[in-house]
Amino acid sequence: MDPPRMRSIPQIDFVPTVSLALGLPIPFNNLGVVIPEMFASDGDVHGEWGLLRALRLNAAQTMRYLTTYMARSRNHGFSDDAVRAWKDMLERADTSYRELSDLVAQSPRTRRQPHIEVFEEKVAAEYHAFLRLVLGTLWQMWAQFDAVLIILGLCIMALVLTALVLIYAYTRHSSLQDIIGNTWRGCLAGGAASTVIFRALFSVPFVKDSATQVSIVDMSIAGCVIGIVLAFCVQIACIKSHSLFLDIHLKTLVVNAFNLHSLVNGSACVAGVMHSLAFTSNSFTFSEDSIVHYLLQSLLFIAAAGGASAYISAGSSQEKRRGSGKRVLACALAIMVLNRFSLYSTVCREEQLPGGCKPTFYGSPSASISSVPLSIANMSMVWLVPYVILRFLRQSHSHRAMIANVWIGIGMRVSMGMAAVYWVLDSIDGNIPPGGGTLPYPSSGAPADSLNEPSDWSEVRIVLARMAVGIAVGGGLSAWIASPFCLDIAITEAPKDMLASETSKKRTANSRLQPPRQAAVILGFGNAFGAAYLAFVTVIFCILYTFQQPMGGIMLSALFIKLLLCAELFDALSDALASEESTAQTLVPAQVAVMALLAYQGYFATGHQFTLVSIQWSTAFVGIRDMHLYICGILVFLNTFGSFVLTALFVPLAMLWNESLGSPLLRLSPDTYFARVTGAGALYAAYNLLVTMGAAAFAAWFRRHLMVWKVFAPRFMFAAPVFMVNIAAVLCIAIGAATVRVLTQGLAIGNSQARVAQKIQSRS
């Protein structure tokens, strides 16, 4: 005996069914169809069959929704044929219902006759057909998931992720010119061949039937991209002379697989994979900020353990390694404390309320405008951030340079100060009623006209915001373009060894000449490239700081300090773990992972969640009076993605920090050094692409989940622009513009210094 068949029911059908069963109206925006089995056995309800009444109310509600939607939205996307078909089917069903009503009204006693019941079933079937037609049309327009497009997109992301990792591995030993020279022919051939193959696949009936939303042009473009990226990956992986295992013997590989470098980098890879798997459920997605914090603290703890191990294992004769170990512990502890501090700023998702989360971004759970004490606390960042920067520059004496004294010491403080005062005045206007007093603004007793009047501080705030950005761009950026390097020259007493050497030379040449008693010292020489690039980042930070609300400004400042500590941390960790067996290894993967996690934590700390509701639209009017589409869009963009832009700009410091003008690799092979900086940027982009691919994959997997449009789809909608912002910031601005200028001028200064030294040596 065959088991009874069970049919599936769409989730949206439960809403109208339960609503009518409880005697409640169907919610306006629901497009489900009542479950017929729930009403088929009902008797007469208000003189008609229960199922017919339910379907009639259901159809009326659906048509009311469609009519309102088309009236409110000009670009509704419904074709004239579809709308005409809907109206015709509903009109036929209504006509049949009127005929049924007239027939029953003429002969009430014949209501339970067989021909009347057949007529009722016919009318109910017409209403049911109308509802299914509408739902099917809307599914095709609004909820159509094309499996071919989804698979193509995921394949392209996986290939690009592989290519970015291979670029990082390749650039450790070769230049970008080698990559382009060795791969461009194969990429062109692969793109052409793959385009032809995909166009041929489109003619296969199975593929063509499955790809309902894909045209032959789409297939050709996807095939070309896949062919190019796949050919690039194959060529890079097959170049043995520049492969990942270049000059690494099997014994060395096995030994290095279990040292501290591999432990730290391996932990970073595990953290990236775990972050991409955070979207396996809606509960994990809700708690992404907690997951990011846990992964970040874990990586910092491992880094601190590596520094402690180096400090303990270093003997008394290895003072440099012991000092590096202390620096690692201090920096890791400071970042971990600041991470805990960043958790104080929270903006809760709708799903986390009530009870599971307490919003504190505006100073109190019920506030929607930052409090005045919070705005005043934000002013402390005006002193703190430049002070921390100058303290770091003091280690290499870069703080004595003109750009450090004038821009960081004065200009940066003035720009940040104006932005902070802007938000203080904004908080005063938002929290104090027009007539004074202590009631929140706008107060319930305030006149209606006074709520729309501009405050006395509006013009002052506009001027402050514009001057804050103007000083950063016109002052800081102009000063950096004119002279980016934080260098100075000091005249000091000549060292004794120099005096003895010069004395012997002069006695040989002329016994009457006196040896030099003073020497010129270049201040900032030891961190010339890092300090020069950091000066550029401070300009962008001031711009981003202007468009962050008070709590956001505090947390963005904390992020800036954490990123600076991160650069110092991994530079010290590299020195602490340096040994004969691990000189060829690097900690760039771990540093990039920590920076990426800091960017995500900064995003949450600055008052954002990966939902449209959390976008701070009020920042669109900072410094402007009227609505301007493009300007307001740019301001909201800077507020929303400020943490990602700032972190992406810090990526080159993974290679440039504490890099002196006399760097042997930079002077002997500048192309290889620039390729390493680009490799770090590619690895940072790979981390963000891994997260994006995880969000896309699980959004596709849960495409029929009840919370797909509430949780998974918005997360993917944000992941894609976050990845593109990081790509644009790190490759175009950070590396393509700022790093190129710093390295170009640094090489010119280094070459000039070498030529002067050669001339002095030849004359002596």
URSULTA-V739266 format. One record per helix or strand. SS is the DSSP state (hx for helix, st for strand). FROM is the first residue (numbers start at 0). LEN is the number of residues. If there is no record, write none. Layout:
BEGIN
ss:SS from:FROM len:LEN
ss:SS from:FROM len:LEN
END
This chain:
BEGIN
ss:hx from:12 len:9
ss:hx from:35 len:3
ss:st from:43 len:2
ss:st from:47 len:2
ss:hx from:49 len:23
ss:hx from:79 len:27
ss:hx from:107 len:3
ss:hx from:113 len:29
ss:hx from:146 len:25
ss:hx from:175 len:27
ss:hx from:204 len:6
ss:hx from:215 len:23
ss:hx from:239 len:3
ss:hx from:249 len:7
ss:hx from:259 len:20
ss:hx from:281 len:5
ss:hx from:287 len:26
ss:hx from:318 len:24
ss:hx from:349 len:3
ss:hx from:371 len:7
ss:hx from:379 len:15
ss:hx from:397 len:3
ss:hx from:401 len:30
ss:hx from:447 len:5
ss:hx from:457 len:25
ss:st from:487 len:6
ss:hx from:495 len:14
ss:st from:517 len:6
ss:hx from:527 len:19
ss:hx from:549 len:28
ss:hx from:587 len:18
ss:hx from:611 len:3
ss:hx from:616 len:5
ss:hx from:628 len:12
ss:hx from:641 len:9
ss:hx from:652 len:4
ss:hx from:663 len:5
ss:hx from:669 len:32
ss:hx from:707 len:56
END
